[in-house]
Amino acid sequence: MALSNAERQRRHRERQKQKLAAAAPDLATQYENVGADLREKLYALIDAENAHRERYITALSLERIDFSRVILDIALNEDRSGIADTARIVLLQALCMGESTEKEIIEALRQKALEAAQQTHGYDSQDQIGPLAHYMRVPNFG
């Protein structure tokens, strides 16, 4: 008995689901592990910065950085904690999972900062001085 095309496709999808289930038995657990690892990295970063501040900053009142301050800095695109840029890199590395390297991310941020600096100085690549249209030579193939 021949199977219909829809039945073959359904069976194929079932086999693919079984293969996926065998390869990644519990995706929810894997995501929890990634999330826990990410939190550990951020807490380690915060603890290192707090230890650095305690060691070298003895003047006035010492403001300790907490996890919520770093998350707010990332969300508001600020850097009041002093480590928001490093925390962003940690988050981006976790999100891209090997698709982009830290070097590529830093290069893209550098390019963005360079473009922003050019725009604040009133310079734009489209404002470059070029030859006037009536001085340009057009070949005559006639």
C-alpha positions in Angstrom: 0.0 0.0 0.0 1.5 3.3 -1.0 1.6 6.1 1.5 0.3 9.5 0.6 2.7 12.5 0.4 1.2 14.0 3.6 1.6 10.8 5.5 5.3 10.5 4.4 5.9 14.1 5.5 4.2 13.4 8.9 6.4 10.4 9.5 9.5 12.2 8.4 8.7 15.0 10.9 8.2 12.4 13.6 11.6 10.8 12.9 13.2 14.3 13.0 11.6 15.0 16.4 12.9 11.7 17.7 16.4 12.4 16.5 16.3 15.9 18.1 15.0 14.4 21.3 17.8 11.9 21.3 20.4 14.5 20.6 19.1 17.1 23.0 17.0 15.3 25.6 16.1 18.3 27.7 16.5 21.7 26.1 14.9 23.5 29.1 17.6 22.1 31.4 20.3 23.2 28.9 18.9 26.7 28.8 18.8 26.8 32.6 22.5 25.7 32.7 23.4 28.5 30.2 21.5 31.0 32.2 23.1 29.9 35.4 26.6 30.0 33.8 25.9 33.5 32.5 24.8 34.7 36.0 27.9 33.2 37.5 30.1 35.1 35.0 28.3 38.4 35.7 28.5 37.9 39.5 32.2 37.0 39.2 32.7 40.2 37.1 30.9 42.3 39.7 32.8 40.7 42.6 36.1 41.4 40.9 35.2 45.0 40.3 34.1 45.4 44.0 37.3 43.8 45.2 39.3 46.2 42.9 37.4 49.2 44.3 38.0 48.1 47.9 41.7 47.6 47.2 42.4 50.9 45.4 39.7 53.3 46.3 39.9 54.4 49.9 38.6 57.9 49.6 35.1 58.9 50.6 32.3 56.4 50.6 32.7 53.3 48.6 29.8 52.4 46.4 29.4 48.7 45.9 28.1 47.5 42.5 25.2 45.1 42.6 23.7 42.9 39.9 20.6 45.1 39.4 22.8 48.2 38.8 24.7 46.3 36.0 21.5 45.1 34.4 20.1 48.6 34.6 23.2 50.0 33.0 22.9 47.5 30.1 19.2 48.2 29.7 19.6 52.0 29.7 22.8 51.9 27.7 24.7 53.7 30.5 27.9 52.8 32.4 27.4 54.1 36.0 28.8 50.8 37.4 32.0 51.0 35.3 31.7 47.5 34.1 28.6 47.7 31.9 30.7 47.4 28.6 32.4 44.2 29.9 29.0 42.8 31.0 27.6 43.6 27.5 30.4 41.6 25.9 29.7 38.6 28.3 26.0 38.7 27.3 26.7 39.0 23.6 29.2 36.1 23.7 26.5 34.0 25.4 23.9 35.0 22.8 26.0 34.5 19.8 27.3 31.1 21.0 30.3 31.0 18.7 28.8 32.8 15.7 30.7 36.0 16.4 33.9 36.5 18.3 34.7 39.0 21.0 37.1 40.6 18.5 34.3 41.1 15.9 32.0 42.6 18.5 34.6 45.0 19.8 35.5 46.0 16.2 31.8 46.7 15.4 31.5 48.9 18.6 34.7 50.7 17.6 33.3 51.4 14.1 30.1 52.7 15.6 31.9 55.0 17.9 34.1 56.3 15.0 31.0 57.0 12.9 29.3 58.8 15.8 32.5 60.9 16.2 32.5 61.8 12.6 28.9 62.9 12.7 29.4 65.1 15.7 32.3 66.9 14.0 30.0 67.7 11.0 31.9 65.4 8.7 30.0 62.9 6.6 31.2 60.7 3.9 28.5 62.0 1.6 29.6 65.6 2.2 33.0 65.0 0.5 34.0 67.5 -2.1 34.0 66.0 -5.6 34.3 67.4 -9.1 31.5 69.6 -10.3 29.1 67.9 -12.7 29.9 70.3 -15.6 33.7 69.6 -15.3 33.3 65.8 -15.5 34.2 64.4 -18.9 31.7 62.0 -20.5 33.1 59.9 -23.2 31.5 60.4 -26.6 31.0 57.2 -28.4 29.0 58.8 -31.2 
